[in-house]
Amino acid sequence: MRRILIVATIVLLAGCENPFSPRGPYTPRLVVYSVLSNTRGMQFVRVSSTSDPADVVTELPDSGLAGADVRIVTADSVFAFRDTVLQLDQTGERIHAFVCDSMDVTHGTTYRLQVQSGSLTGQSSISAPT
């Protein structure tokens, strides 16, 4: 039994000739966060982008992405979101967000979120339960 363990250890150590790197090729992507609420007419979307791990030395603040085109499309309406900065009440921290002041969420409706920032695009859809 001891001989098998020694042989297995030697085989494992001899087989590890390639160095391992956890970093793969970087592909920029959009990161989109939104929660639709049926209790208010104002809706919010936060948009940011991924960061190249090779360029990150310390933790980056989640400041958001400015200038994106954000809209939600239904079967009969298009809701354009405006670019703004919001201040959080508790901390005074400022966050970048996109806001639509007049979008009521109704049951049974499908909402399609579309985001474009430069060459990056993203989309998602959800149907509000009936």
N, C-alpha and C positions, 0 to 999 in steps of 0.2 A: 504494500500500500504506500509506503514511504517512497519507494522507487518511482511509482506512478506520479506522485505529487511533484517530485523533483523534475521528472521528464516534462510534465505539463508546464511547470514554471519556466523551464529552459525554452520550450517551444513558444510560449507566450512572449517572453522577453526577446527572443530572436526574431519574431514576426513583426515587431513594432519598429519598422524602419522609416515610415512616413511621419513627419511631424503633423500634429493636429492643430488647426486654427479654427476657432468658432466663428470667425468672421467670413461671411460670404459676400458676393457682389451686392452692392447697395443699389436699390431701386427706390426713387422718391415716390411717396404715396400721400394721398390726402387722408386726414383723420377727421371724421365728422361725428359730432355728438348733438343729439336733439331728442327732446321728449315732447310729444304733442300732448296738449292738455285740453280737455273739453270743459274745464271750469273757468277758462279765461279766453279772451279773443286774441291776446298777444302771445306770439310763439317765438321761440328763440332757437338758433342754431349756432353751434361753435365749430369753427373750422381751423385746423392746423395742419402741419405737414410733418412727415418723418424727418429725422436728422441723420446724416451720415455718421455712423459710429466712429469712423476714423477721424472725424473732425471734432468730436465731442471730448472735451477735457473734463468738464464738470457738468453737473446736472443743469439742463437748460430750463428757464422759466417757461411755463405754458402761456405764452403771450397771445397766441392765436395768429391767424393769417388774415391780413387786410387785403381788400380789393377783389375778393372772390365774387363770382356771380352765383347767388344762391336763390333758388326758387323751389316752390312746391306746386305740383301740377295735379289737378283732379280732372274728372271727365269733362267738367264745364267751366273750370277756372284756373288761372295762373296767379300765384301769389309770389310777388317779388319781395325779397328780404333786403333791408337796408343795412349798410355797414355802420357799426357804432362801437363805442367803448362804454362799458357798464362798470359802475363802482359797487363792490360788494359792501353791504351794510356792516357786517360784523368786523371786518378787518381793514376796510378802506382800500383793499386791493382792487386794481382795475383790470378788467378782462375785455378782450376783443370778442365781439359777438355780432350776429346778424339777427335782425328783428323784423317781424311783420306785425303791425299793429291791429290788423283787422282780419284775422283768419279763424273763424269758428270751426271747431272739429265736430263733425256730425257722424252719428252711428251709421254703419254700412257703407261709408265712403272709402275709396282707395286713394291714398296720398302717395305721390311719387316725388321724392326729394332729388334735386339735380344740383350739383355743385361743379363749378369750373373755376380754376385758378391757373392762368397761363396754359401750359400743356397738360396739366393734371385735371382729370375729371373723375367724378364719382356719382353714383346714384343708388338709391334704395327705395323700396316701396313697402307700404303697410296698409292693411285694411282695418278701419276702426270696427270693432265688434258691433253686432246689431243688438 
